[in-house]
């Protein structure tokens, strides 16, 4: 498992036949900078190496391969990223949410050791909700479930304590 927080990311594991946890710090290298990490979601990679997405306080999304920062999606949001979830039906679809009241869908692909992430869809929620105030206080949490083939229902918790349900069409996503 992983823990994230103020200026850190730690990768934990419990070796077989041991009662002692082993912890290792994440390695940022030159792909980004260590900053406060606000959320995390594991992504399937298909090659046995763990992929992890983390949201940052500056609105970027970091993709980690093992414990090494592999990809930096700089300024994915215009404020902190508060939550990340992976589609349960299309495992290559990552959904991010942030203080900017925006849901963003990303297509994550792996090929050998390479990982790519492309923006697929962006949805600013107050613009979709004519009866809501201009801001939602940020999107604080997400829950996703597939409602039918190619469609996802996303539950959105906001900073103003509202709970919204948004239907997303995933049929035009690549994989």
C-alpha positions as CSV (number, residue, x, y, z in Angstrom):
1,X,0.0,0.0,0.0
2,X,1.0,3.6,-0.2
3,X,0.7,6.7,2.0
4,X,0.8,10.3,0.8
5,X,0.7,13.6,2.5
6,X,2.7,16.8,3.2
7,X,5.9,16.6,1.2
8,X,6.0,12.8,1.1
9,X,5.0,9.5,-0.5
10,X,5.9,6.2,1.1
11,X,5.5,2.7,-0.4
12,X,4.8,0.0,2.2
13,X,5.0,-3.8,1.9
14,X,4.8,-6.8,4.2
15,X,7.2,-9.6,3.1
16,X,5.9,-13.1,3.1
17,X,6.4,-14.8,6.5
18,X,7.3,-11.6,8.2
19,X,5.6,-9.4,10.8
20,X,7.7,-6.3,9.9
21,X,6.6,-3.7,7.4
22,X,9.1,-2.4,4.9
23,X,8.8,1.2,3.9
24,X,10.5,3.0,1.1
25,X,10.2,6.6,0.0
26,X,9.2,7.5,-3.5
27,X,11.9,8.7,-5.9
28,X,10.9,12.0,-7.7
29,X,14.0,12.4,-9.8
30,X,13.9,15.2,-12.4
31,X,10.3,14.5,-13.5
32,X,8.7,16.8,-10.9
33,X,9.2,18.1,-7.4
34,X,8.3,16.7,-4.0
35,X,5.2,18.6,-2.8
36,X,2.1,17.8,-0.8
37,X,0.3,14.8,-2.4
38,X,-3.4,14.9,-1.8
39,X,-4.7,11.6,-3.1
40,X,-3.7,8.3,-4.7
41,X,-5.2,5.6,-7.0
42,X,-3.6,2.3,-8.2
43,X,-3.8,1.7,-12.0
44,X,-3.6,-1.7,-13.7
45,X,-0.4,-2.0,-15.7
46,X,-0.7,-5.5,-17.2
47,X,3.0,-6.2,-16.8
48,X,3.1,-6.8,-13.0
49,X,4.7,-3.5,-12.1
50,X,2.6,-1.2,-9.9
51,X,1.3,2.0,-11.5
52,X,0.1,4.7,-9.1
53,X,-1.5,8.0,-9.8
54,X,-1.2,10.8,-7.2
55,X,-2.8,14.2,-7.1
56,X,-0.8,17.2,-6.0
57,X,-1.4,20.5,-4.3
58,X,-0.4,22.5,-7.5
59,X,-3.0,20.7,-9.7
60,X,-0.6,18.2,-11.3
61,X,-1.0,14.4,-11.5
62,X,2.0,12.2,-11.0
63,X,2.1,8.7,-12.4
64,X,4.5,6.4,-10.5
65,X,6.0,3.1,-11.9
66,X,7.0,1.1,-8.8
67,X,8.3,3.8,-6.5
68,X,9.8,6.0,-9.2
69,X,8.0,9.1,-10.6
70,X,7.5,8.2,-14.3
71,X,5.2,10.9,-15.7
72,X,4.1,14.4,-14.6
73,X,0.9,15.7,-16.0
74,X,1.6,19.3,-15.1
75,X,-1.3,21.6,-14.2
76,X,-4.0,18.9,-14.9
77,X,-6.2,21.1,-12.7
78,X,-6.1,24.8,-11.8
79,X,-5.9,24.0,-8.1
80,X,-5.3,21.0,-5.9
81,X,-6.4,17.6,-7.1
82,X,-8.6,16.2,-4.4
83,X,-9.5,12.8,-5.7
84,X,-8.6,10.2,-8.3
85,X,-10.5,7.0,-9.2
86,X,-10.1,4.4,-11.9
87,X,-13.1,3.3,-14.0
88,X,-14.3,-0.2,-13.0
89,X,-15.2,-1.1,-16.5
90,X,-12.5,0.6,-18.5
91,X,-9.4,0.1,-16.3
92,X,-7.3,2.5,-18.4
93,X,-9.6,5.4,-17.6
94,X,-8.5,7.6,-14.7
95,X,-10.9,10.3,-13.4
96,X,-9.5,13.3,-11.5
97,X,-11.4,15.9,-9.5
98,X,-10.2,19.1,-8.0
99,X,-10.7,22.4,-6.3
100,X,-11.5,23.9,-9.7
101,X,-14.9,22.1,-9.7
102,X,-13.8,20.1,-12.7
103,X,-13.9,16.4,-13.5
104,X,-11.2,15.3,-16.0
105,X,-11.0,11.9,-17.7
106,X,-7.6,10.6,-18.8
107,X,-6.6,7.6,-20.9
108,X,-3.6,5.8,-19.5
109,X,-1.7,3.4,-21.7
110,X,1.3,1.2,-21.1
111,X,3.7,-0.2,-23.7
112,X,6.6,-2.0,-22.2
113,X,8.3,0.3,-19.8
114,X,6.6,3.4,-21.3
115,X,3.4,5.0,-19.8
116,X,1.4,7.6,-21.5
117,X,-1.6,9.6,-20.3
118,X,-3.8,11.7,-22.7
119,X,-6.6,14.0,-21.8
120,X,-9.9,12.6,-23.0
121,X,-12.7,14.7,-21.6
122,X,-13.1,17.6,-19.2
123,X,-16.3,18.7,-17.5
124,X,-16.7,21.8,-15.4
125,X,-19.6,21.0,-13.1
126,X,-21.1,24.4,-12.3
127,X,-21.6,25.0,-16.0
128,X,-23.6,21.8,-16.2
129,X,-25.8,22.6,-13.2
130,X,-27.9,25.8,-13.9
131,X,-29.6,25.6,-10.4
132,X,-26.3,25.5,-8.5
133,X,-24.2,28.5,-7.4
134,X,-21.2,29.5,-9.4
135,X,-18.8,27.3,-7.3
136,X,-19.2,24.0,-5.6
137,X,-16.4,24.5,-3.1
138,X,-14.2,22.1,-5.0
139,X,-14.9,18.5,-5.8
140,X,-13.7,16.6,-2.7
141,X,-14.5,13.0,-3.4
142,X,-15.6,10.6,-6.2
143,X,-17.2,7.2,-6.4
144,X,-17.6,5.5,-9.8
145,X,-19.7,2.5,-11.0
146,X,-20.5,1.3,-14.5
147,X,-24.3,1.5,-15.1
148,X,-24.3,-0.2,-18.5
149,X,-21.7,-1.0,-21.2
150,X,-19.7,2.2,-21.8
151,X,-21.5,4.4,-19.3
152,X,-20.4,5.3,-15.8
153,X,-22.2,6.9,-13.0
154,X,-19.9,9.1,-10.9
155,X,-21.0,10.2,-7.5
156,X,-19.4,13.6,-6.7
157,X,-19.0,15.0,-3.2
158,X,-18.4,18.8,-3.1
159,X,-16.8,21.2,-0.6
160,X,-20.3,22.6,0.0
161,X,-21.6,19.2,1.2
162,X,-23.6,18.5,-1.9
163,X,-23.7,15.1,-3.5
164,X,-24.2,15.0,-7.2
165,X,-24.5,12.1,-9.7
166,X,-23.0,12.6,-13.2
167,X,-23.4,10.2,-16.1
168,X,-20.4,9.8,-18.3
169,X,-20.2,8.2,-21.7
170,X,-17.0,6.2,-21.9
171,X,-17.9,4.5,-25.3
172,X,-15.5,6.6,-27.3
173,X,-12.6,5.9,-25.0
174,X,-9.9,3.9,-26.9
175,X,-9.6,0.6,-25.0
